[in-house]
Amino acid sequence: MGHMATRTRLTPEQRREQLLDLGVRLLADRPIEELSVELLAEQAGVSRGLLYHYFGGLREFLHAVLRRMADELFEATAPVDHPDLVHRLRVSLQNYIGYVRAHQASYRSFQQAAFGGRPEIREIYEEGRAALVNRIFDSATADELAEVGIVDTPASRLLARGWSAMVEDVFMSWLDDPRDLSEEQVIETLTVSLGAILGLVPRD
């Protein structure tokens, strides 16, 4: 007599996480505007009512998916345990481009929605960027920052935010057209550029 297959029952939290993972995957194949409750329910094999139960609606679900992407990027680029700040930054940039490469379509969709006149999505996007920028300073001591010519001031954090926007733009453009630049060259140039830019911030 054959054994009957047992179906694992997911906890509410596991089901919610499963739906968020699905949302990230779906954004790899289509723009945000094409997501619908019907599509999500069909792909997840659940009822539309269950989606509403966990997230309240499509808009709330979409925001949760985008926050998941921002959180994943933050986790992927966490500083490694190493005494040298420049090394930590270089590895974080390597992991940054690795994450964006693996989720390129989804990330572009996130970008386009953030800058396409949707304030609530722009807010999620900017919160994610601010967290990445603040960690540069919050994960280093004043002495470590000073070694590369950086002082933690509001002006430095403002310019670091601009640097992060440049990093994103360069990475996305490079993925489309490397222009004879290797990944190592791009990462090294962007790593060194942070200290070069912030080192020019007035100290007085």
FENDASUL-V524641 format. One record per residue. N is the residue number from 1. RES is the residue in one small letter. SS is DSSP state (alpha for helix, beta for strand, coil for the rest). Layout:
# FENDASUL-V524641
<<N	RES	SS> <N	RES	SS>>
This chain:
# FENDASUL-V524641
<<1	m	coil> <2	g	coil> <3	h	coil> <4	m	coil> <5	a	coil> <6	t	coil> <7	r	coil> <8	t	coil> <9	r	coil> <10	l	coil> <11	t	coil> <12	p	alpha> <13	e	alpha> <14	q	alpha> <15	r	alpha> <16	r	alpha> <17	e	alpha> <18	q	alpha> <19	l	alpha> <20	l	alpha> <21	d	alpha> <22	l	alpha> <23	g	alpha> <24	v	alpha> <25	r	alpha> <26	l	alpha> <27	l	coil> <28	a	coil> <29	d	coil> <30	r	coil> <31	p	coil> <32	i	alpha> <33	e	alpha> <34	e	alpha> <35	l	coil> <36	s	coil> <37	v	alpha> <38	e	alpha> <39	l	alpha> <40	l	alpha> <41	a	alpha> <42	e	alpha> <43	q	alpha> <44	a	alpha> <45	g	coil> <46	v	coil> <47	s	coil> <48	r	alpha> <49	g	alpha> <50	l	alpha> <51	l	alpha> <52	y	alpha> <53	h	alpha> <54	y	alpha> <55	f	alpha> <56	g	coil> <57	g	coil> <58	l	alpha> <59	r	alpha> <60	e	alpha> <61	f	alpha> <62	l	alpha> <63	h	alpha> <64	a	alpha> <65	v	alpha> <66	l	alpha> <67	r	alpha> <68	r	alpha> <69	m	alpha> <70	a	alpha> <71	d	alpha> <72	e	alpha> <73	l	alpha> <74	f	alpha> <75	e	alpha> <76	a	alpha> <77	t	coil> <78	a	coil> <79	p	coil> <80	v	coil> <81	d	coil> <82	h	coil> <83	p	coil> <84	d	coil> <85	l	alpha> <86	v	alpha> <87	h	alpha> <88	r	alpha> <89	l	alpha> <90	r	alpha> <91	v	alpha> <92	s	alpha> <93	l	alpha> <94	q	alpha> <95	n	alpha> <96	y	alpha> <97	i	alpha> <98	g	alpha> <99	y	alpha> <100	v	alpha> <101	r	alpha> <102	a	alpha> <103	h	coil> <104	q	alpha> <105	a	alpha> <106	s	alpha> <107	y	alpha> <108	r	alpha> <109	s	alpha> <110	f	alpha> <111	q	alpha> <112	q	alpha> <113	a	alpha> <114	a	alpha> <115	f	coil> <116	g	coil> <117	g	coil> <118	r	coil> <119	p	alpha> <120	e	alpha> <121	i	alpha> <122	r	alpha> <123	e	alpha> <124	i	alpha> <125	y	alpha> <126	e	alpha> <127	e	alpha> <128	g	alpha> <129	r	alpha> <130	a	alpha> <131	a	alpha> <132	l	alpha> <133	v	alpha> <134	n	alpha> <135	r	alpha> <136	i	alpha> <137	f	alpha> <138	d	alpha> <139	s	coil> <140	a	coil> <141	t	coil> <142	a	alpha> <143	d	alpha> <144	e	alpha> <145	l	alpha> <146	a	alpha> <147	e	alpha> <148	v	coil> <149	g	coil> <150	i	coil> <151	v	coil> <152	d	coil> <153	t	coil> <154	p	alpha> <155	a	alpha> <156	s	alpha> <157	r	alpha> <158	l	alpha> <159	l	alpha> <160	a	alpha> <161	r	alpha> <162	g	alpha> <163	w	alpha> <164	s	alpha> <165	a	alpha> <166	m	alpha> <167	v	alpha> <168	e	alpha> <169	d	alpha> <170	v	alpha> <171	f	alpha> <172	m	alpha> <173	s	alpha> <174	w	alpha> <175	l	alpha> <176	d	alpha> <177	d	coil> <178	p	coil> <179	r	coil> <180	d	coil> <181	l	coil> <182	s	coil> <183	e	alpha> <184	e	alpha> <185	q	alpha> <186	v	alpha> <187	i	alpha> <188	e	alpha> <189	t	alpha> <190	l	alpha> <191	t	alpha> <192	v	alpha> <193	s	alpha> <194	l	alpha> <195	g	alpha> <196	a	alpha> <197	i	alpha> <198	l	alpha> <199	g	coil> <200	l	coil> <201	v	coil> <202	p	coil> <203	r	coil> <204	d	coil>>
